[in-house]
Amino acid sequence: MSMVTYPLNNIEYTAEDAELFHSTRTSGVYATDSFDFSVTGADNTVVIGTGIAWIKNGEFSGKVVAQKEPVSLDLGLPDSIYPRIDAIIIKFDSNNNASEIVVKEGTASSNPIAPNVVRTESVYELHLYHVRRNAGSLTISANDITDLRSNNNYCGLMIDSVTQAVDTTLSKN
């Protein structure tokens, strides 16, 4: 069907049709307190709290992602010689038909850089945090974590374009 009107009574809709509703929002977290973090300092674990985010992975497709319970992430062991920067991300993967919060490990280097953000129709990432893993260190502190939730290059805050001011001027050719 080339035109979809959503929702109507007595009409069966597909997930693709429902995605139209979510495509009116930009990608990002719902609020700056979504997906907060905590560290114990005693190990390589970061706990990511609950939150809601949106992923706009196509012109007519968008997803809402809800983490309803905190998730504990093991960042693994650091490199023994060089530091690295890992990313804690929300990852949507259409091939697996799922989203998850995962650690995307960076490359250890004398001058480490964070992993790239991937944004395609099939794999879409929102980087919540970057975590500096110091060489040989078996602990993580809050000072090692950079919050990216408000940074539009990595994550950003969701904007509902339905209620956001829209430019109503028409251009003439």
DSSP file with accessible surface (Angstrom, degrees, kcal/mol):
  #  RESIDUE AA STRUCTURE BP1 BP2  ACC     N-H-->O    O-->H-N    N-H-->O    O-->H-N    TCO  KAPPA ALPHA  PHI   PSI    X-CA   Y-CA   Z-CA
    1    1 A M              0   0  201      0, 0.0     3,-0.1     0, 0.0     0, 0.0   0.000 360.0 360.0 360.0 130.1    0.0    0.0    0.0
    2    2 A S        +     0   0  136      1,-0.2     2,-0.4     2,-0.0     0, 0.0   0.713 360.0  44.7 -83.5 -20.4    1.5    3.3   -1.0
    3    3 A M        -     0   0  140      2,-0.0     2,-0.4     0, 0.0    -1,-0.2  -0.992  66.7-170.5-128.0 130.9   -0.5    5.4    1.5
    4    4 A V        -     0   0   42     -2,-0.4     2,-0.5    -3,-0.1    -2,-0.0  -0.967   7.0-165.2-119.5 131.7   -1.0    4.5    5.2
    5    5 A T        -     0   0   83     -2,-0.4     3,-0.2     3,-0.0    -2,-0.0  -0.982  27.8-132.5-113.7 125.0   -3.3    6.2    7.6
    6    6 A Y        +     0   0   97     -2,-0.5    -2,-0.0     1,-0.3     2,-0.0  -0.989  69.2  12.5-136.1 133.7   -2.6    5.3   11.1
    7    7 A P  S    S+     0   0   97      0, 0.0     2,-0.3     0, 0.0    -1,-0.3   0.690  71.1 154.3 -94.9 151.6   -4.4    4.4   13.3
    8    8 A L    >   -     0   0   88     -3,-0.2     3,-1.0     3,-0.1     2,-0.0  -0.956  46.7 -98.3-128.2 151.2   -7.9    3.6   12.1
    9    9 A N  T 3  S+     0   0  148     -2,-0.3     3,-0.1     1,-0.2     0, 0.0  -0.368 102.6  11.9 -66.4 147.3  -10.5    1.2   13.6
   10   10 A N  T 3  S+     0   0  172      1,-0.2     2,-0.4    -2,-0.0    -1,-0.2   0.747  96.3 123.3  59.4  28.4  -10.7   -2.3   12.2
   11   11 A I    <   -     0   0   86     -3,-1.0     2,-0.4     2,-0.0    -1,-0.2  -0.977  56.7-137.6-118.5 132.5   -7.5   -2.0   10.2
   12   12 A E        -     0   0  193     -2,-0.4     2,-0.3    -3,-0.1    -3,-0.0  -0.770  25.0-164.4 -87.7 133.7   -4.6   -4.5   10.7
   13   13 A Y        -     0   0   61     -2,-0.4     2,-0.2     4,-0.0    -7,-0.0  -0.874  11.2-136.8-118.5 152.5   -1.2   -2.8   10.7
   14   14 A T     >  -     0   0   79     -2,-0.3     4,-2.0     1,-0.1     5,-0.2  -0.537  33.3-106.0 -95.8 168.3    2.3   -4.1   10.4
   15   15 A A  H  > S+     0   0   81      1,-0.2     4,-1.9     2,-0.2    -1,-0.1   0.882 123.3  58.7 -60.0 -36.0    5.2   -3.1   12.5
   16   16 A E  H  > S+     0   0  142      1,-0.2     4,-0.6     2,-0.2    -1,-0.2   0.900 104.9  49.2 -61.2 -39.3    6.4   -1.2    9.5
   17   17 A D  H >4 S+     0   0   33      1,-0.2     3,-1.2     2,-0.2     4,-0.5   0.921 109.4  51.5 -64.9 -42.9    3.2    0.8    9.5
   18   18 A A  H >X S+     0   0   28     -4,-2.0     3,-1.1     1,-0.3     4,-0.9   0.818  97.5  68.4 -64.8 -28.8    3.6    1.5   13.3
   19   19 A E  H 3X S+     0   0   36     -4,-1.9     4,-1.5     1,-0.2    -1,-0.3   0.767  84.4  72.1 -62.5 -23.7    7.1    2.8   12.6
   20   20 A L  H << S+     0   0   49     -3,-1.2     4,-0.3    -4,-0.6    -1,-0.2   0.901  94.4  52.9 -57.2 -41.2    5.6    5.8   10.8
   21   21 A F  H X4 S+     0   0  104     -3,-1.1     3,-0.9    -4,-0.5    -1,-0.2   0.910 111.6  44.9 -61.6 -41.7    4.5    7.2   14.1
   22   22 A H  H >< S+     0   0   45     -4,-0.9     3,-1.4    40,-0.3    -1,-0.2   0.680  96.7  75.2 -78.5 -16.1    8.0    6.9   15.6
   23   23 A S  T 3< S+     0   0   16     -4,-1.5    -1,-0.2    39,-0.3    -2,-0.2   0.610  80.3  72.5 -73.8  -6.8    9.6    8.4   12.5
   24   24 A T  T <  S+     0   0   38     -3,-0.9   137,-2.3    -4,-0.3   138,-0.4   0.441  89.2  75.5 -85.4   2.6    8.4   11.8   13.5
   25   25 A R  B <  S-A  160   0A  34     -3,-1.4   135,-0.2   135,-0.2     2,-0.1  -0.867  81.2-123.6-112.8 148.7   11.0   11.9   16.3
   26   26 A T        -     0   0   51    133,-2.3    28,-0.1    -2,-0.3     2,-0.1  -0.447  40.4 -89.9 -81.4 162.1   14.7   12.5   16.0
   27   27 A S  S    S+     0   0   20     29,-0.2     2,-0.2   131,-0.1    28,-0.2  -0.432  78.4  80.9 -69.5 145.8   17.2    9.9   17.3
   28   28 A G  E    S-B   54   0B   0     26,-2.5    26,-2.8    -2,-0.1   129,-0.3  -0.812  77.9 -54.8 146.0 176.1   18.3   10.3   20.9
   29   29 A V  E     -Bc  53 157B   0    127,-2.6   129,-3.0   120,-0.4    24,-0.3  -0.491  42.8-124.3 -82.1 156.4   17.4    9.8   24.5
   30   30 A Y  S    S-     0   0  141     22,-2.9     2,-0.3   127,-0.2    23,-0.1   0.890  86.9  -3.6 -67.9 -40.4   14.2   11.0   26.0
   31   31 A A  S >  S-     0   0   27     21,-0.4     3,-2.0   126,-0.1    -1,-0.2  -0.978  72.0-106.1-151.9 159.8   15.8   13.0   28.8
   32   32 A T  T 3  S+     0   0   76     -2,-0.3   117,-0.1     1,-0.3   118,-0.1   0.685 118.3  57.1 -66.7 -15.9   19.3   13.7   30.2
   33   33 A D  T >  S+     0   0  119      3,-0.1     3,-0.8   116,-0.1    -1,-0.3   0.487  83.0 108.9 -92.5  -0.5   18.5   11.5   33.2
   34   34 A S  T <  S+     0   0   10     -3,-2.0    17,-0.3     1,-0.2    16,-0.1  -0.506  86.0   8.4 -70.3 141.0   17.7    8.5   31.0
   35   35 A F  T 3  S-     0   0    1     15,-2.6    -1,-0.2    -2,-0.2    16,-0.1   0.884  85.9-178.4  58.1  44.8   20.3    5.7   31.0
   36   36 A D    <   -     0   0   86     -3,-0.8    13,-3.4    14,-0.5     2,-0.3  -0.179  14.1-135.0 -66.4 168.2   22.3    7.2   33.9
   37   37 A F  E     -E   48   0C  60     11,-0.2     2,-0.3     2,-0.0    11,-0.2  -0.889  20.1-174.4-128.2 158.6   25.4    5.3   35.1
   38   38 A S  E     -E   47   0C  64      9,-1.7     9,-2.8    -2,-0.3     2,-0.3  -0.984   6.7-161.1-146.0 150.3   27.0    4.1   38.3
   39   39 A V  E     -E   46   0C  38     -2,-0.3     7,-0.1     7,-0.2   103,-0.1  -0.963  15.8-152.1-128.8 150.1   30.4    2.5   39.0
   40   40 A T        -     0   0   95      5,-0.7    -1,-0.1    -2,-0.3     6,-0.1   0.720  28.5-140.0 -91.2 -23.7   31.5    0.6   42.0
   41   41 A G  S    S+     0   0   33      4,-0.4    97,-0.0    99,-0.3   100,-0.0   0.258  84.3  87.5  83.9 -12.8   35.2    1.4   41.6
   42   42 A A  S    S+     0   0   82     97,-0.1     2,-0.2     3,-0.1    99,-0.1   0.552  95.7   6.1 -97.9  -9.3   36.1   -2.1   42.6
   43   43 A D  S    S-     0   0   64      2,-0.2    97,-0.8    97,-0.2    -2,-0.3  -0.805  89.2 -78.2-152.2-165.7   35.9   -3.9   39.2
   44   44 A N  S    S+     0   0   17     -2,-0.2    31,-3.5    95,-0.2     2,-0.4  -0.133  84.8 118.3 -98.1  36.9   35.4   -3.4   35.5
   45   45 A T  E     - F   0  74C  24     29,-0.2    -5,-0.7    30,-0.1     2,-0.4  -0.870  39.6-174.4-114.5 138.6   31.7   -3.0   35.8
   46   46 A V  E     -EF  39  73C   0     27,-2.2    27,-3.1    -2,-0.4     2,-0.5  -0.992  15.8-146.7-124.7 135.3   29.4   -0.1   34.9
   47   47 A V  E     -EF  38  72C  44     -9,-2.8    -9,-1.7    -2,-0.4     2,-0.5  -0.911   9.8-158.0-104.3 125.4   25.6   -0.2   35.7
   48   48 A I  E     -EF  37  71C   0     23,-3.0    23,-2.7    -2,-0.5   -11,-0.2  -0.904  15.0-140.6-104.1 128.9   23.4    1.6   33.2
   49   49 A G        -     0   0    7    -13,-3.4    20,-0.1    -2,-0.5    22,-0.1  -0.003  30.4 -70.2 -79.4-173.3   20.0    2.7   34.5
   50   50 A T        +     0   0   69     18,-0.2   -15,-2.6   -15,-0.1   -14,-0.5  -0.276  61.2 136.4 -76.7 161.5   16.6    2.7   32.9
   51   51 A G  E     - D   0  67B  11     16,-1.7    16,-2.8   -17,-0.3     2,-0.4  -0.968  43.3-111.1 174.0 172.6   15.5    5.0   30.1
   52   52 A I  E     + D   0  66B  67     -2,-0.3   -22,-2.9    14,-0.2   -21,-0.4  -0.979  31.4 172.5-125.7 139.6   13.7    5.6   26.8
   53   53 A A  E     -BD  29  65B   0     12,-2.6    12,-3.3    -2,-0.4     2,-0.4  -0.938  20.7-137.6-140.1 161.5   15.4    6.4   23.5
   54   54 A W  E     -BD  28  64B  25    -26,-2.8   -26,-2.5    -2,-0.3     2,-0.5  -0.954   7.9-161.5-120.9 146.5   14.3    6.8   19.9
   55   55 A I  E     - D   0  63B   2      8,-2.6     8,-2.9    -2,-0.4     2,-0.8  -0.991   1.5-166.7-126.9 119.3   16.1    5.6   16.8
   56   56 A K  E     +     0   0B  70     -2,-0.5     6,-0.2     6,-0.2   -29,-0.2  -0.873  19.4 163.1-105.0  97.9   15.2    7.1   13.4
   57   57 A N  E     +     0   0B  14     -2,-0.8     2,-0.3     4,-0.4     5,-0.2   0.215  60.7  14.2-106.3  17.5   16.9    4.8   11.0
   58   58 A G  E >  S- D   0  61B  16      3,-1.1     3,-1.0     1,-0.1    -1,-0.1  -0.964  83.7 -94.3-175.5 166.3   15.0    5.7    7.8
   59   59 A E  T 3  S+     0   0  149     -2,-0.3    -1,-0.1     1,-0.3    -2,-0.0   0.897 126.2  22.6 -58.8 -40.1   12.7    8.4    6.3
   60   60 A F  T 3  S+     0   0  130     -3,-0.1     2,-0.4   -36,-0.0    -1,-0.3   0.091 115.1  78.9-115.0  22.4    9.6    6.4    7.2
   61   61 A S  E <   +D   58   0B  17     -3,-1.0    -3,-1.1   -38,-0.2    -4,-0.4  -0.994  43.4 154.6-138.4 138.1   10.9    4.3   10.0
   62   62 A G  E     -     0   0B   1     -2,-0.4     2,-0.4    -6,-0.2   -40,-0.3  -0.981  20.6-150.5-153.8 153.7   11.7    4.8   13.7
   63   63 A K  E     -D   55   0B  39     -8,-2.9    -8,-2.6    -2,-0.3     2,-0.4  -0.962   9.1-142.8-127.3 147.5   11.9    2.7   16.8
   64   64 A V  E     -D   54   0B  66     -2,-0.4     2,-0.5   -10,-0.2   -10,-0.2  -0.911  19.3-161.9-105.5 135.5   11.3    3.4   20.5
   65   65 A V  E     -D   53   0B  19    -12,-3.3   -12,-2.6    -2,-0.4     2,-0.5  -0.986   6.3-172.7-120.9 125.5   13.7    1.6   22.8
   66   66 A A  E     -D   52   0B  56     -2,-0.5     2,-0.8   -14,-0.2   -14,-0.2  -0.980  13.3-163.6-123.4 122.4   12.9    1.2   26.5
   67   67 A Q  E     -D   51   0B  50    -16,-2.8   -16,-1.7    -2,-0.5   -32,-0.2  -0.914  12.9-179.3 -99.6 106.7   15.4   -0.2   29.0
   68   68 A K        +     0   0  180     -2,-0.8   -18,-0.2   -18,-0.2    -1,-0.1   0.608  63.3  34.9 -89.2 -14.4   13.0   -1.1   31.9
   69   69 A E  S    S-     0   0  145    -20,-0.1    -1,-0.1   -18,-0.1   -21,-0.1  -0.984  94.0 -94.6-136.2 149.4   15.6   -2.4   34.3
   70   70 A P        -     0   0   87      0, 0.0     2,-0.4     0, 0.0   -21,-0.2  -0.266  38.9-147.2 -59.0 149.0   19.2   -1.4   35.0
   71   71 A V  E     -F   48   0C  38    -23,-2.7   -23,-3.0   -22,-0.1     2,-0.5  -0.977   2.1-142.2-123.9 135.3   21.8   -3.4   33.1
   72   72 A S  E     -F   47   0C  80     -2,-0.4     2,-0.5   -25,-0.2   -25,-0.2  -0.852  17.4-162.8 -98.3 126.7   25.3   -4.3   34.4
   73   73 A L  E     -F   46   0C  18    -27,-3.1   -27,-2.2    -2,-0.5     2,-0.6  -0.949  11.4-148.1-115.5 126.2   28.1   -4.2   31.8
   74   74 A D  E     -F   45   0C 115     -2,-0.5   -29,-0.2   -29,-0.2    29,-0.1  -0.814   6.0-161.8 -89.2 120.3   31.5   -5.9   32.2
   75   75 A L        -     0   0    5    -31,-3.5    -1,-0.1    -2,-0.6   -30,-0.1   0.462  31.7-138.1 -84.1   0.3   34.0   -3.8   30.4
   76   76 A G        -     0   0   27    -32,-0.3    -1,-0.2    62,-0.0    -3,-0.0  -0.073  40.3 -37.6  71.9-177.0   36.5   -6.6   30.3
   77   77 A L        -     0   0  127     -3,-0.1    61,-0.1     1,-0.1     3,-0.1  -0.580  59.6-125.3 -84.4 145.1   40.2   -6.3   30.9
   78   78 A P        -     0   0   19      0, 0.0     2,-0.1     0, 0.0    57,-0.1  -0.320  36.4 -87.5 -78.7 167.7   42.2   -3.3   29.7
   79   79 A D        -     0   0   58      3,-0.4    57,-2.5    54,-0.2    58,-0.2  -0.487  32.0-135.5 -69.5 146.5   45.3   -3.6   27.5
   80   80 A S  S    S+     0   0   98     55,-0.2    -1,-0.1    -2,-0.1    55,-0.0   0.707  96.9  27.2 -80.1 -17.5   48.4   -3.9   29.6
   81   81 A I  S    S+     0   0  117      1,-0.2    54,-0.2    54,-0.0    -1,-0.1   0.802 119.3  36.5-111.4 -44.1   50.5   -1.4   27.6
   82   82 A Y  S    S-     0   0  111     52,-0.1    -3,-0.4    29,-0.0    54,-0.2  -0.854  71.9-120.7-119.1 151.4   48.2    1.2   26.0
   83   83 A P        -     0   0   20      0, 0.0    26,-2.5     0, 0.0     2,-0.3  -0.341  29.2-169.1 -76.8 165.4   45.0    2.9   27.0
   84   84 A R  E     -G  133   0D   9     49,-1.9    49,-3.3    24,-0.2     2,-0.5  -0.960  19.8-128.4-147.0 165.1   41.8    2.6   24.9
   85   85 A I  E     -G  132   0D  31     28,-0.5     2,-0.3    -2,-0.3    47,-0.2  -0.981  23.8-167.3-120.1 118.7   38.4    4.3   24.8
   86   86 A D  E     -G  131   0D   0     45,-2.7    45,-3.0    -2,-0.5     2,-0.4  -0.689  11.8-137.8 -98.4 157.7   35.3    2.0   24.8
   87   87 A A  E     -GH 130 104D   0     17,-2.7    17,-3.5    -2,-0.3     2,-0.6  -0.949   1.2-148.5-116.8 136.0   31.8    3.1   24.0
   88   88 A I  E     +GH 129 103D   0     41,-2.8    40,-2.4    -2,-0.4    41,-1.5  -0.937  38.3 175.5 -99.1 119.1   28.6    2.2   25.9
   89   89 A I  E     -GH 127 102D   1     13,-2.8    13,-2.2    -2,-0.6     2,-0.6  -0.863  43.1-129.9-129.6 155.2   26.0    2.1   23.3
   90   90 A I  E     -GH 126 101D   0     36,-2.6    36,-2.3    -2,-0.3     2,-0.5  -0.945  38.4-165.1 -94.4 123.9   22.4    1.4   22.5
   91   91 A K  E     -GH 125 100D  58      9,-3.1     9,-1.8    -2,-0.6     2,-0.5  -0.961  13.9-165.7-120.7 120.3   22.6   -0.8   19.4
   92   92 A F  E     -GH 124  99D  11     32,-2.8    32,-2.2    -2,-0.5     2,-0.5  -0.901   8.4-175.0 -98.4 132.1   19.6   -1.6   17.1
   93   93 A D  E >>> -GH 123  98D  21      5,-2.7     5,-1.8    -2,-0.5     4,-0.7  -0.941  14.1-168.6-130.7 107.5   20.3   -4.4   14.7
   94   94 A S  T 345S+     0   0   48     28,-3.1     3,-0.2    -2,-0.5    29,-0.1   0.797  88.0  63.0 -68.3 -25.6   17.5   -5.1   12.2
   95   95 A N  T 345S+     0   0  125     27,-0.5    -1,-0.2     1,-0.2    28,-0.1   0.838 114.7  33.0 -66.7 -31.9   19.2   -8.4   11.2
   96   96 A N  T <45S-     0   0  114     -3,-0.6    -1,-0.2     2,-0.2    -2,-0.2   0.406 104.8-131.9 -99.1  -3.0   18.6   -9.7   14.8
   97   97 A N  T  <5S+     0   0  144     -4,-0.7     2,-0.3     1,-0.2    -3,-0.2   0.900  70.7  97.9  54.2  45.7   15.3   -7.7   15.1
   98   98 A A  E   < -H   93   0D  51     -5,-1.8    -5,-2.7     2,-0.0     2,-0.3  -0.992  60.3-142.3-157.0 160.0   16.5   -6.4   18.5
   99   99 A S  E     +H   92   0D  45     -2,-0.3     2,-0.3    -7,-0.2    -7,-0.2  -0.921  25.4 168.2-122.2 153.8   18.1   -3.6   20.5
  100  100 A E  E     -H   91   0D 106     -9,-1.8    -9,-3.1    -2,-0.3     2,-0.6  -0.983  37.6-115.1-158.0 159.0   20.6   -3.9   23.4
  101  101 A I  E     +H   90   0D  16     -2,-0.3     2,-0.3   -11,-0.2   -11,-0.2  -0.920  50.9 160.3 -98.2 123.4   22.9   -1.9   25.5
  102  102 A V  E     -H   89   0D  33    -13,-2.2   -13,-2.8    -2,-0.6     2,-0.5  -0.891  43.2-107.4-138.4 167.3   26.5   -3.1   24.9
  103  103 A V  E     -H   88   0D  42     -2,-0.3     2,-0.7   -15,-0.2   -15,-0.2  -0.873  24.4-158.6 -97.7 126.3   30.1   -2.2   25.2
  104  104 A K  E     -H   87   0D  50    -17,-3.5   -17,-2.7    -2,-0.5     2,-0.2  -0.932  21.5-136.5-105.7 108.7   31.8   -1.4   21.9
  105  105 A E        -     0   0  124     -2,-0.7   -19,-0.2   -19,-0.2     2,-0.1  -0.455  13.5-146.0 -74.0 134.8   35.5   -1.9   22.6
  106  106 A G        -     0   0    8     -2,-0.2     2,-0.5     9,-0.1     8,-0.1  -0.242  27.9 -91.5 -84.5-179.3   38.0    0.7   21.2
  107  107 A T        -     0   0  113      6,-0.6     6,-0.4   -22,-0.2   -22,-0.3  -0.842  36.7-120.8 -99.9 128.8   41.5    0.0   20.0
  108  108 A A        +     0   0   31     -2,-0.5     2,-0.3   -24,-0.1   -24,-0.2  -0.462  50.6 146.7 -68.4 135.2   44.4    0.3   22.4
  109  109 A S        -     0   0   43    -26,-2.5    -2,-0.0    -2,-0.2     0, 0.0  -0.982  63.8-107.5-163.0 159.1   46.9    2.9   21.3
  110  110 A S  S    S+     0   0   94      1,-0.3    -1,-0.1    -2,-0.3   -26,-0.1   0.782 126.5  29.2 -64.7 -24.1   49.3    5.5   22.7
  111  111 A N  S    S-     0   0  127    -28,-0.1    -1,-0.3    -3,-0.0   -27,-0.0  -0.657  94.6-163.6-131.6  76.4   46.7    8.1   21.4
  112  112 A P        -     0   0   12      0, 0.0     2,-0.3     0, 0.0   -28,-0.1  -0.252   6.1-164.2 -70.1 147.3   43.4    6.2   21.6
  113  113 A I        -     0   0  126     -6,-0.4    -6,-0.6   -28,-0.1   -28,-0.5  -0.935  27.1-103.0-123.9 153.9   40.2    7.3   19.8
  114  114 A A        -     0   0   19     -2,-0.3   -28,-0.1     1,-0.1     3,-0.1  -0.336  46.1 -90.3 -71.3 154.8   36.7    6.2   20.5
  115  115 A P        -     0   0   20      0, 0.0    -1,-0.1     0, 0.0    -9,-0.1  -0.303  50.6 -99.2 -61.7 149.6   34.9    3.8   18.2
  116  116 A N        -     0   0  131      1,-0.1     2,-0.4    -3,-0.1    -3,-0.0  -0.346  33.2-112.2 -68.0 151.9   33.0    5.2   15.3
  117  117 A V        -     0   0   43     36,-0.1     2,-0.5    -3,-0.1    -1,-0.1  -0.716  28.7-149.2 -83.4 130.8   29.3    5.7   15.5
  118  118 A V        +     0   0   51     -2,-0.4     7,-2.5     2,-0.0     2,-0.3  -0.907  21.9 169.9-104.2 128.5   27.4    3.4   13.0
  119  119 A R  B     +I  124   0D  85     -2,-0.5     5,-0.3     5,-0.2     2,-0.3  -0.785  19.7 130.0-142.6  94.0   24.2    4.6   11.6
  120  120 A T  S    S-     0   0   69      3,-3.3    -2,-0.0    -2,-0.3   -62,-0.0  -0.767  70.2 -96.5-128.0 178.2   22.6    2.6    8.8
  121  121 A E  S    S+     0   0  140     -2,-0.3     3,-0.1     1,-0.2   -64,-0.1   0.837 124.8  37.4 -67.6 -29.1   19.1    1.3    8.2
  122  122 A S  S    S+     0   0   44      1,-0.3   -28,-3.1   -29,-0.1   -27,-0.5   0.799 125.7  31.0 -95.7 -30.2   20.2   -2.1    9.5
  123  123 A V  E     +G   93   0D  28    -30,-0.2    -3,-3.3   -29,-0.1     2,-0.4  -0.990  67.5 173.2-130.3 125.0   22.6   -1.2   12.4
  124  124 A Y  E     -GI  92 119D  24    -32,-2.2   -32,-2.8    -2,-0.4     2,-0.4  -0.995   9.4-165.2-136.3 127.5   22.1    2.1   14.3
  125  125 A E  E     -G   91   0D   8     -7,-2.5     2,-0.5    -2,-0.4   -34,-0.2  -0.918  14.6-166.5-118.5 141.2   24.0    3.1   17.4
  126  126 A L  E     -G   90   0D   0    -36,-2.3   -36,-2.6    -2,-0.4     2,-0.8  -0.993  21.6-144.5-116.3 117.6   23.5    5.8   20.0
  127  127 A H  E     +G   89   0D   0     27,-2.4   -38,-0.2    -2,-0.5     3,-0.1  -0.766  22.1 175.6 -85.9 113.7   26.7    6.3   22.1
  128  128 A L  E     -     0   0D   0    -40,-2.4    20,-2.9    -2,-0.8    21,-0.7   0.882  64.1  -0.1 -81.6 -43.7   25.7    7.0   25.7
  129  129 A Y  E     -GJ  88 147D   0    -41,-1.5   -41,-2.8    18,-0.2     2,-0.4  -0.989  54.0-141.7-146.3 151.2   29.1    7.1   27.2
  130  130 A H  E     -GJ  87 146D  16     16,-2.0    16,-3.1    -2,-0.3     2,-0.5  -0.957  21.5-158.7-109.3 137.4   32.8    6.8   26.4
  131  131 A V  E     -GJ  86 145D   0    -45,-3.0   -45,-2.7    -2,-0.4     2,-0.6  -0.974   9.3-142.4-121.2 118.8   34.9    5.1   29.0
  132  132 A R  E     -G   85   0D  99     12,-2.9     2,-0.8    -2,-0.5   -47,-0.2  -0.714  12.6-159.0 -80.0 122.7   38.7    5.6   29.1
  133  133 A R  E     -G   84   0D   3    -49,-3.3   -49,-1.9    -2,-0.6   -54,-0.2  -0.902  12.0-146.4-104.3 104.4   40.4    2.3   30.0
  134  134 A N    >   -     0   0   58     -2,-0.8     3,-1.9     5,-0.3   -52,-0.1  -0.485  34.6 -87.0 -72.3 143.2   43.8    3.2   31.4
  135  135 A A  T 3  S-     0   0   41      1,-0.3   -55,-0.2   -54,-0.2    -1,-0.1  -0.235 107.7  -5.3 -53.4 126.8   46.6    0.7   30.6
  136  136 A G  T 3  S+     0   0   45    -57,-2.5     2,-0.3   -54,-0.2    -1,-0.3   0.380  95.0 138.3  73.5  -4.9   46.7   -2.1   33.2
  137  137 A S    <   -     0   0   34     -3,-1.9    -1,-0.2   -58,-0.2   -58,-0.0  -0.585  36.1-168.4 -79.9 131.5   44.0   -0.5   35.4
  138  138 A L        +     0   0  106     -2,-0.3     2,-0.3    -3,-0.1    -1,-0.1   0.274  66.0  66.6-100.9  10.0   41.5   -3.0   36.8
  139  139 A T        -     0   0   66    -95,-0.1     2,-0.4    -5,-0.1    -5,-0.3  -0.913  62.6-151.5-129.0 159.1   39.1   -0.3   38.1
  140  140 A I        -     0   0    1    -97,-0.8   -99,-0.3    -2,-0.3     2,-0.3  -0.991  13.0-168.7-127.3 135.3   36.9    2.3   36.6
  141  141 A S    >   -     0   0   48     -2,-0.4     3,-1.8  -101,-0.1     4,-0.3  -0.789  39.6-105.4-117.4 167.1   35.9    5.6   38.2
  142  142 A A  G >  S+     0   0   54     -2,-0.3     3,-1.5     1,-0.3    -1,-0.1   0.824 118.8  64.7 -59.5 -29.2   33.3    8.2   37.3
  143  143 A N  G 3  S+     0   0  156      1,-0.3    -1,-0.3     3,-0.0   -11,-0.0   0.692  94.5  60.1 -68.3 -17.4   36.2   10.4   36.1
  144  144 A D  G <  S+     0   0   29     -3,-1.8   -12,-2.9   -13,-0.1     2,-0.5   0.520  92.9  84.0 -83.7  -5.9   37.0    7.9   33.4
  145  145 A I  E <   -J  131   0D  18     -3,-1.5     2,-0.5    -4,-0.3   -14,-0.2  -0.860  60.3-160.4-110.6 128.8   33.5    8.3   31.9
  146  146 A T  E     -J  130   0D  83    -16,-3.1   -16,-2.0    -2,-0.5     2,-0.5  -0.935  19.7-134.7-105.9 122.8   32.4   10.9   29.4
  147  147 A D  E     +J  129   0D  75     -2,-0.5   -18,-0.2   -18,-0.2     3,-0.1  -0.649  28.6 171.1 -80.1 122.1   28.7   11.5   29.1
  148  148 A L    >   +     0   0    8    -20,-2.9     3,-1.6    -2,-0.5     8,-0.8   0.359  45.5 106.3-111.2   3.5   27.5   11.8   25.5
  149  149 A R  T 3  S+     0   0   22    -21,-0.7     7,-0.6     1,-0.3  -120,-0.4   0.824  86.3  41.2 -60.1 -32.0   23.8   11.8   26.0
  150  150 A S  T 3  S+     0   0   76    -22,-0.1     2,-0.7     5,-0.1     7,-0.3   0.500  92.8  99.9 -91.8  -3.0   23.4   15.5   25.2
  151  151 A N    X>  -     0   0   59     -3,-1.6     4,-3.5     5,-0.2     3,-1.5  -0.743  60.2-157.5 -90.6 112.9   25.9   15.4   22.3
  152  152 A N  T 34 S+     0   0  117     -2,-0.7    -1,-0.1     1,-0.3  -125,-0.1   0.725  89.5  63.7 -62.9 -23.2   24.1   15.2   18.9
  153  153 A N  T 34 S+     0   0  128      1,-0.1    -1,-0.3    -3,-0.0   -36,-0.1   0.765 122.1  18.5 -70.9 -24.4   27.1   13.7   17.2
  154  154 A Y  T <4 S-     0   0   70     -3,-1.5   -27,-2.4    -6,-0.3    -2,-0.2   0.716 142.7 -30.6-113.4 -39.2   26.9   10.6   19.4
  155  155 A C     <  +     0   0    3     -4,-3.5    -6,-0.2    -7,-0.4    -3,-0.1   0.239  69.1 179.7-145.9 -83.3   23.4   10.5   20.9
  156  156 A G        -     0   0    0     -8,-0.8  -127,-2.6    -7,-0.6     2,-0.4  -0.152  41.1 -64.4  91.0 171.9   21.5   13.7   21.6
  157  157 A L  B     -c   29   0B  67     -7,-0.3  -127,-0.2  -129,-0.3  -131,-0.1  -0.824  54.3-108.8 -97.4 137.5   18.1   14.3   23.0
  158  158 A M        -     0   0   28   -129,-3.0     2,-0.5    -2,-0.4  -131,-0.1  -0.357  30.7-158.2 -63.4 138.9   15.0   13.2   21.1
  159  159 A I        -     0   0   73   -133,-0.1  -133,-2.3  -132,-0.1     2,-0.9  -0.992  13.1-138.7-120.8 128.0   13.0   16.0   19.5
  160  160 A D  B >>  -A   25   0A  39     -2,-0.5     4,-1.3  -135,-0.2     3,-0.6  -0.766  13.9-165.8 -84.8 105.3    9.4   15.4   18.6
  161  161 A S  T 34 S+     0   0   50   -137,-2.3    -1,-0.2    -2,-0.9  -136,-0.1   0.632  80.6  69.1 -73.2  -9.6    9.1   17.1   15.2
  162  162 A V  T 34 S+     0   0   98   -138,-0.4    -1,-0.2     1,-0.2     4,-0.1   0.916 112.9  27.5 -71.3 -40.5    5.3   17.0   15.4
  163  163 A T  T <4 S+     0   0  115     -3,-0.6    -2,-0.2     2,-0.1    -1,-0.2   0.573 101.6 100.2 -99.0  -9.6    5.2   19.5   18.2
  164  164 A Q  S  < S-     0   0   96     -4,-1.3    -5,-0.0     1,-0.1    -3,-0.0  -0.471  90.9 -89.2 -74.1 147.8    8.4   21.3   17.4
  165  165 A A        -     0   0   98     -2,-0.1     2,-0.4     1,-0.1    -1,-0.1  -0.319  47.0-155.3 -57.9 134.3    8.1   24.6   15.5
  166  166 A V        -     0   0  102     -4,-0.1     2,-0.6    -3,-0.1    -1,-0.1  -0.929  21.0-113.3-116.2 139.5    8.1   24.0   11.7
  167  167 A D        -     0   0  125     -2,-0.4    -2,-0.0     1,-0.2     0, 0.0  -0.585  32.6-177.2 -70.5 116.1    9.1   26.4    9.0
  168  168 A T        +     0   0  124     -2,-0.6     2,-0.2     2,-0.1    -1,-0.2   0.351  40.6 116.1-101.1   6.3    5.9   27.1    7.2
  169  169 A T        -     0   0  104      1,-0.0     2,-0.4     0, 0.0    -2,-0.0  -0.515  59.1-136.9 -76.9 142.8    7.3   29.4    4.5
  170  170 A L        -     0   0  158     -2,-0.2     2,-0.3     2,-0.0    -2,-0.1  -0.809  10.8-135.3 -98.8 140.8    7.0   28.1    1.0
  171  171 A S        -     0   0  107     -2,-0.4     2,-0.5     0, 0.0     0, 0.0  -0.714  13.2-147.4 -93.8 146.0    9.9   28.4   -1.4
  172  172 A K              0   0  198     -2,-0.3    -2,-0.0     0, 0.0     0, 0.0  -0.934 360.0 360.0-113.0 133.9    9.3   29.6   -5.0
  173  173 A N              0   0  202     -2,-0.5     0, 0.0     0, 0.0     0, 0.0  -0.557 360.0 360.0 -88.4 360.0   11.4   28.3   -7.9
